[in-house]
Amino acid sequence: MNLSVNWKCILLFLIVLRPVFSATPVKRMDLFDNSGNSLMFVVFEYDLNGNNTGRTIYAADSTFLRKTTFTNSESGERIREQSLNFNDDTIGYTKFTIQNNRPAIDAFDQFGLNQLGTPVSYAENGENTYDIYQNGLVCYKMKYDYSTDGELDRVDILDKNSQMLYYATFTSTVKTYNHNKNRRAESQIHLSADWCRISIQLKKESSLKVCLYNLSGQLVSVPFSKMQISGQQMFQFRIGGENSKKLARGLYILRLFIDGQEVGTPHKYFAAWGGVK
């Protein structure tokens, strides 16, 4: 792991980045240093209404780092984030407040110790640019770049002097799959406990199959396999199939196939008798 990485800066970036998702939902973010070296990637999770409900952070080699779940107020404003380790133990949390008329952040470890020292706030400063403040001074800047069709394309993370530190690229929340150069299917996969729900738009009748693998790449089970007609489909099933109670405790990989072709990236990681990792 790169010991020169400024993890405080990256933590702030992940939290402050939140406002862009209400307008431009994304599924995956890849983070790089200013030399283009991959540092990590983040998978964002959504409910069936399109609300961002959490994120999972992986190292560049796909090693699980942490998962964060969100708590929102009745009006939809985020008031707390809780970070979990591989065993779903709490390892930290973030609270959202207001400081000097700006949205502010306090981050704590599992013992309640403040990881930032003092609250950090942020505010827009020019078109598609945010300034990050601590103790009343700008400490970082973030600049968003959008594609010609309005989709979030890249975010640059700068120091207070506008020098590049890191940058992030983004992948849309809905993937489009191609077959014989014709658009074929759009899908979203939602995992909760030992259940899987798939919402998919098929361009033609297709064979859908969901496979469960262990971390050695061995096929463990095929909990779903069925022909589906074209159009919008939504279905759910128990991940281990009807015999899921016999599934050994551990981490598994869930993969979706359409007409024998694997689709969807990154893979979904699932802990038996637990939840999405």
DRENLO-852978 format. One line per 2 residues: number of its first residue (from 1); for each residue x negated, y negated, z negated of N, C-alpha, C. Coordinates in pm, whole numbers. Atoms other than C-alpha are relative to their C-alpha. Layout:
BEGIN
NUM) X:Y:Z:X:Y:Z:X:Y:Z ~ ...
//
This chain:
BEGIN
1) -84:119:0:0:0:0:-88:-124:0 ~ 78:123:-12:-124:-349:86:10:-80:-129
3) -1:67:129:-224:-503:-247:8:-152:13 ~ -6:144:-19:-234:-851:-93:142:-49:27
5) -139:38:-25:142:-848:-32:53:-80:-118 ~ -60:83:103:321:-1123:-225:142:53:-25
7) -129:-67:23:605:-914:-372:104:-97:-55 ~ -95:100:47:761:-1214:-547:63:-72:118
9) -51:67:-120:795:-1388:-211:100:90:72 ~ -88:-94:-71:949:-1076:-54:130:20:-77
11) -120:-15:80:1191:-1030:-344:93:-119:21 ~ -81:119:-21:1310:-1388:-306:61:-1:139
13) -48:-4:-138:1341:-1344:69:121:92:12 ~ -110:-96:-9:1563:-1037:32:127:-54:-64
15) -117:53:69:1794:-1217:-211:56:-121:73 ~ -45:123:-65:1809:-1553:-35:55:27:139
17) -45:-33:-134:1864:-1386:302:149:27:4 ~ -140:-39:9:2213:-1289:185:97:-87:80
19) -104:78:-67:2404:-1588:333:17:30:149 ~ -15:-19:-143:2333:-1493:695:90:116:34
21) -73:-120:-37:2517:-1162:672:150:-24:14 ~ -142:26:-12:2861:-1318:638:37:-36:143
23) -27:38:-138:2829:-1450:993:-57:99:99 ~ 67:-90:-93:2594:-1198:1151:-39:129:-72
25) 33:-124:69:2615:-850:996:-110:76:72 ~ 106:-81:-58:2306:-639:1051:-9:131:-78
27) 14:-130:64:2229:-276:972:-139:18:-58 ~ 138:-26:42:1851:-277:943:-85:-124:20
29) 99:106:-10:1576:-527:879:-139:62:-13 ~ 140:-44:9:1205:-456:947:-86:-120:-35
31) 82:110:51:952:-669:760:-147:23:35 ~ 140:-7:-44:599:-744:888:-80:-113:-63
33) 84:111:43:302:-946:769:-32:-87:120 ~ 24:94:-111:170:-1234:979:-91:54:108
35) 80:-66:-103:-57:-993:1169:79:106:75 ~ -85:-98:-67:234:-773:1274:-5:139:-60
37) 2:-130:66:164:-488:1031:133:26:-71 ~ -127:-34:62:482:-312:921:-17:21:-150
39) 8:-12:146:540:-344:544:112:87:-57 ~ -115:-73:53:888:-200:485:118:-21:93
41) -126:30:-67:1238:-175:622:113:13:-101 ~ -115:8:90:1575:-240:461:124:40:77
43) -127:-41:-59:1907:-70:538:112:-64:-80 ~ -112:68:65:2220:-274:461:126:84:13
45) -121:-82:4:2545:-103:363:123:-89:-5 ~ -124:77:-9:2900:-223:431:119:89:-33
47) -122:-76:19:3249:-120:327:80:-3:131 ~ -77:-11:-123:3524:-51:582:55:-135:46
49) -44:134:-38:3619:-420:579:-115:-86:49 ~ 116:73:-49:3269:-521:686:-72:-82:-104
51) 68:74:107:3162:-657:347:-131:69:-37 ~ 130:-53:37:2794:-612:262:2:41:-148
53) -14:-52:136:2792:-391:-51:-131:42:-64 ~ 127:-41:58:2425:-303:-96:-110:6:104
55) 113:-17:-90:2082:-250:51:-95:103:-61 ~ 99:-97:45:1819:24:31:-132:-35:67
57) 131:42:-50:1449:-55:69:-91:121:11 ~ 94:-108:-27:1198:187:221:-136:-58:38
59) 133:37:-48:823:161:269:-8:27:151 ~ 13:-18:-144:698:156:628:-3:147:41
61) 4:-142:-30:645:534:609:128:73:-39 ~ -133:-51:35:1013:582:508:11:49:-144
63) -10:-34:142:933:640:138:104:-89:-68 ~ -102:75:72:1233:536:-75:-66:-87:-108
65) 53:91:101:1153:231:-292:106:-37:-104 ~ -108:35:93:1480:109:-444:129:-23:76
67) -132:30:-54:1850:69:-387:64:-108:-85 ~ -64:109:71:2048:-240:-480:148:-3:32
69) -144:13:-18:2423:-264:-534:44:-139:-42 ~ -44:137:21:2623:-587:-540:131:-5:-79
71) -124:31:70:2890:-726:-772:46:-138:43 ~ -54:128:-48:3113:-1001:-632:115:-46:-89
73) -114:56:71:3367:-1232:-792:127:27:80 ~ -126:-20:-71:3736:-1221:-698:6:-81:128
75) 2:83:-120:3668:-1496:-445:-101:48:103 ~ 97:-55:-95:3395:-1287:-281:-141:-50:-17
77) 135:51:24:3096:-1478:-419:-81:104:-78 ~ 84:-96:71:2806:-1259:-529:-45:-59:-133
79) 37:48:133:2740:-1287:-900:-112:84:-62 ~ 103:-85:59:2499:-1000:-966:-43:106:101
81) 54:-113:-73:2273:-747:-798:-68:93:-100 ~ 62:-97:89:2159:-427:-969:-86:94:82
83) 94:-84:-73:1851:-235:-850:-19:132:-72 ~ 8:-135:53:1821:141:-896:-119:73:60
85) 108:-81:-53:1537:389:-860:56:127:63 ~ -37:-124:-67:1540:735:-697:101:80:-80
87) -90:-76:86:1727:882:-995:123:-79:-41 ~ -112:89:30:1985:599:-999:-10:-63:-138
89) 23:73:124:1830:452:-1316:-17:-148:33 ~ 15:144:-22:1854:74:-1343:-144:-43:-25
91) 137:49:14:1516:-90:-1285:-7:-152:6 ~ -2:146:-3:1625:-451:-1257:135:-52:43
93) -125:61:-44:1906:-695:-1189:-25:-148:27 ~ 9:141:-39:1961:-1041:-1044:132:-68:-29
95) -119:80:25:2206:-1310:-1155:-4:-125:87 ~ -12:117:-86:2333:-1597:-940:70:-112:-76
97) -55:116:69:2398:-1943:-1083:-12:-123:91 ~ 19:126:-71:2385:-2310:-977:-101:-84:-77
99) 100:87:63:2086:-2536:-1046:-21:-122:89 ~ 16:124:-76:2068:-2900:-935:85:2:127
101) -95:-8:-110:2371:-2841:-713:-45:94:112 ~ 46:-100:-97:2187:-2557:-536:25:140:-54
103) -8:-140:46:2251:-2180:-549:-133:40:-61 ~ 123:-36:71:2000:-2035:-796:1:148:-35
105) 21:-143:22:1858:-1691:-877:-85:20:-124 ~ 84:-48:110:1727:-1525:-1193:-13:151:17
107) 24:-144:-16:1569:-1178:-1158:-64:56:-126 ~ 46:-61:125:1510:-947:-1456:-34:147:23
109) 24:-144:-3:1361:-604:-1513:101:70:-89 ~ -99:-78:77:1547:-323:-1695:1:-35:-148
111) 8:38:141:1434:-466:-2030:48:-144:-24 ~ -49:136:12:1575:-812:-1959:-107:-106:10
113) 109:97:-14:1237:-977:-1895:10:-69:136 ~ -11:77:-123:1253:-1255:-1636:-122:23:89
115) 109:-33:-92:1045:-1152:-1333:-47:-120:81 ~ 36:118:-78:1037:-1499:-1178:-56:-112:-87
117) 46:104:91:948:-1702:-1487:106:-104:-25 ~ -107:99:7:1204:-1972:-1413:93:21:118
119) -94:-20:-111:1514:-1982:-1190:-55:-55:131 ~ 37:42:-135:1462:-2014:-817:128:-37:75
121) -118:45:-75:1707:-2210:-600:-36:-20:146 ~ 25:18:-143:1748:-2266:-228:105:-91:60
123) -90:91:-68:1906:-2512:11:-42:-13:145 ~ 31:23:-141:1931:-2577:383:-80:-130:14
125) 80:119:-28:1677:-2825:520:-27:-3:150 ~ 11:-1:-144:1735:-2877:888:72:120:59
127) -74:-104:-69:1886:-2648:1147:-64:137:-21 ~ 42:-139:19:1858:-2277:1054:-125:14:-86
129) 117:-3:87:1596:-2352:787:42:-15:-145 ~ -25:9:143:1601:-2296:411:-131:-33:-72
131) 111:22:92:1370:-2437:145:29:75:-130 ~ -13:-74:126:1308:-2225:-167:-72:-81:-108
133) 52:87:105:1256:-2422:-490:-23:77:-129 ~ 22:-46:137:1105:-2338:-827:-64:-114:-78
135) 46:113:81:1049:-2592:-1104:7:-131:77 ~ -23:123:-72:1181:-2858:-869:-86:-21:124
137) 90:14:-115:916:-2798:-600:25:111:101 ~ -13:-101:-106:932:-2618:-265:-116:99:-11
139) 105:-101:5:743:-2288:-287:-6:85:128 ~ -5:-74:-125:855:-2111:34:104:-62:91
141) -99:42:-99:1049:-2180:352:39:121:85 ~ -46:-108:-86:1257:-1955:574:70:-61:122
143) -58:53:-123:1349:-2018:937:65:114:77 ~ -75:-101:-74:1617:-1821:1123:-5:-30:150
145) -9:10:-145:1604:-1756:1498:112:91:49 ~ -113:-75:-51:1910:-1642:1691:-14:23:150
147) 1:-29:-144:1953:-1480:2031:100:-92:70 ~ -87:87:-77:2142:-1653:2311:148:29:-24
149) -140:-34:30:2462:-1467:2212:34:-18:-147 ~ -31:34:137:2437:-1585:1852:-35:104:-104
151) 37:-104:94:2301:-1267:1693:-133:-35:-69 ~ 124:24:72:2034:-1296:1422:-111:85:60
153) 108:-68:-70:1705:-1207:1589:-125:14:-87 ~ 125:0:76:1423:-1299:1352:7:-105:-110
155) 18:99:106:1345:-1476:1024:-148:-10:-32 ~ 139:24:38:1005:-1632:956:-4:-47:-145
157) 19:37:140:889:-1660:594:-129:-79:-9 ~ 112:92:-4:656:-1956:544:-37:-44:-142
159) 36:59:129:458:-2102:256:46:-146:-2 ~ -50:136:15:525:-2454:132:-57:-95:106
161) 62:82:-105:293:-2591:404:38:45:140 ~ -54:-51:-127:489:-2410:678:-95:95:72
163) 86:-102:-57:215:-2150:733:69:137:-9 ~ -67:-129:-5:343:-1807:838:-56:98:-102
165) 39:-106:92:338:-1538:567:48:136:51 ~ -63:-124:-45:580:-1271:692:107:-34:102
167) -117:20:-84:852:-1222:948:82:128:2 ~ -91:-114:1:1153:-994:980:79:4:130
169) -85:-19:-117:1342:-850:1278:122:81:-42 ~ -128:-53:41:1699:-720:1276:64:89:107
171) -75:-88:-86:1917:-445:1421:147:-12:-35 ~ -142:19:21:2292:-485:1466:61:111:-82
173) -65:-99:84:2526:-306:1225:69:109:79 ~ -66:-100:-84:2704:-128:1512:-92:35:115
175) 89:-47:-105:2482:81:1737:80:38:124 ~ -60:-44:-125:2566:135:2104:-86:109:59
177) 73:-115:-51:2466:472:2249:27:15:149 ~ -10:-8:-145:2401:535:2616:-16:143:47
179) 8:-132:-62:2451:842:2830:20:-21:149 ~ -6:20:-144:2380:843:3204:23:-147:34
181) 0:144:-21:2335:465:3180:137:-65:-24 ~ -130:58:31:2699:415:3072:19:-7:-151
183) -22:12:143:2794:284:2729:94:110:-47 ~ -66:-123:37:2921:579:2535:72:-4:-134
185) -63:-6:131:2992:534:2165:-56:-105:-94 ~ 41:89:106:2980:290:1876:45:64:-131
187) -37:-71:123:2976:426:1520:-57:-68:-123 ~ 50:38:132:2935:346:1151:19:119:-92
189) -6:-111:95:2860:600:878:-2:-57:-141 ~ -8:45:139:2962:541:516:-7:123:-90
191) 16:-110:94:2850:769:234:37:-47:-140 ~ -37:30:138:2998:774:-115:8:131:-76
193) 10:-126:75:2913:1044:-371:-27:112:99 ~ 27:-112:-90:2941:1375:-180:92:-1:122
195) -89:12:-117:3180:1245:89:-65:-87:107 ~ 46:80:-113:3106:1106:433:122:-45:79
197) -106:54:-85:3335:881:635:-64:-60:124 ~ 54:47:-127:3265:811:1002:107:-74:77
199) -86:78:-89:3426:538:1209:-73:-10:133 ~ 71:-9:-127:3346:582:1576:91:-36:117
201) -69:35:-124:3450:440:1913:-66:78:113 ~ 55:-85:-106:3399:702:2185:47:-50:136
203) -33:43:-135:3387:607:2552:55:116:84 ~ -53:-117:-68:3474:962:2657:14:113:-101
205) -12:-115:88:3574:1294:2502:-138:59:-25 ~ 135:-44:35:3270:1424:2316:5:100:-114
207) 18:-92:112:3150:1694:2080:-79:-71:-108 ~ 67:63:113:3064:1549:1738:-45:106:-99
209) 53:-95:99:2845:1734:1491:-83:-76:-102 ~ 78:58:108:2706:1630:1153:-81:112:-64
211) 89:-103:55:2405:1826:1023:-71:-53:-124 ~ 68:33:125:2246:1830:680:-130:77:-5
213) 133:-60:3:1869:1896:651:-66:-28:-135 ~ 84:31:116:1629:1927:361:-120:-80:47
215) 112:87:-37:1311:1717:353:-110:74:76 ~ 94:-77:-82:1119:2001:521:47:13:144
217) -54:-4:-135:1338:1960:828:83:124:29 ~ -81:-120:-20:1529:2286:776:148:-32:-8
219) -143:21:-1:1897:2290:862:64:69:-121 ~ -65:-54:120:2102:2337:542:146:35:27
221) -140:-26:-30:2459:2309:668:47:-91:113 ~ -67:80:-103:2687:2174:941:140:-31:-54
223) -128:26:65:2969:2010:743:111:-45:93 ~ -103:44:-95:3147:1876:1052:-46:31:142
225) 27:-28:-142:3163:1997:1414:133:12:70 ~ -132:3:-62:3456:1913:1638:-2:-84:127
227) -21:84:-117:3557:1781:1979:89:-117:-38 ~ -79:120:26:3691:1426:1965:38:-65:132
229) -43:67:-122:3896:1247:2229:-58:-141:3 ~ 51:136:-13:3795:906:2360:85:-97:-81
231) -71:101:77:3893:594:2170:-53:-11:-142 ~ 41:22:139:3866:480:1810:41:119:-86
233) -25:-114:89:3836:768:1560:-57:-33:-138 ~ 54:13:135:3792:768:1182:38:126:-78
235) -24:-123:73:3756:1082:970:-100:11:-113 ~ 92:-22:110:3597:1196:646:-4:148:-36
237) 18:-141:34:3468:1525:509:-98:8:-116 ~ 95:-24:107:3278:1671:216:-134:35:63
239) 128:-11:-69:2909:1651:305:-53:143:3 ~ 49:-137:1:2820:2003:197:100:100:55
241) -104:-91:-43:3138:2145:351:79:49:-120 ~ -85:-51:108:3388:2343:145:-82:66:-111
243) 85:-66:100:3100:2519:-33:-105:-95:-57 ~ 99:100:41:2928:2193:-132:-48:18:-143
245) 43:-19:137:2918:2296:-498:-121:91:-10 ~ 114:-90:-1:2656:2553:-401:-127:-69:49
247) 114:74:-51:2428:2284:-260:-97:-30:-113 ~ 99:21:106:2106:2273:-464:-24:-149:-21
249) 29:141:30:2028:1946:-638:-128:-41:71 ~ 117:48:-71:1784:1742:-433:38:-104:104
251) -19:103:-102:1743:1493:-149:14:66:137 ~ -29:-56:-131:1885:1571:196:11:-111:104
253) -10:94:-111:1898:1405:537:123:35:82 ~ -121:-20:-79:2227:1360:724:-22:-59:138
255) 18:46:-137:2218:1333:1105:127:23:80 ~ -118:-7:-84:2494:1268:1356:-41:29:144
257) 28:-37:-139:2495:1428:1703:127:-17:82 ~ -109:10:-96:2717:1346:2001:-42:72:128
259) 34:-84:-115:2716:1606:2278:-145:48:-7 ~ 133:-56:20:2394:1746:2130:-111:-102:-11
261) 101:105:8:2213:1410:2128:10:-72:-133 ~ -3:68:130:2114:1263:1791:15:-149:19
263) -23:144:-5:2237:909:1734:-4:-55:-141 ~ 2:63:131:2209:660:1453:-139:-1:-59
265) 130:12:63:1891:529:1294:1:-121:-92 ~ 74:-114:52:1754:527:1033:93:108:-53
267) -80:-108:53:1871:860:893:62:-38:-135 ~ -61:17:131:2106:870:595:-60:102:-96
269) 54:-87:103:1947:1013:280:106:21:-108 ~ -108:-32:93:2178:1191:38:-52:90:-111
271) 39:-81:115:2119:1326:-313:120:86:-41 ~ -108:-90:38:2330:1633:-398:55:-38:-137
273) -73:37:122:2591:1553:-667:-33:-145:-40 ~ 31:139:30:2476:1192:-641:60:-90:103
275) -50:93:-100:2502:922:-378:-102:-25:106 ~ 89:33:-109:2337:765:-79:-130:-56:-56
277) 130:54:40:1966:702:-120:-57:-86:112
//
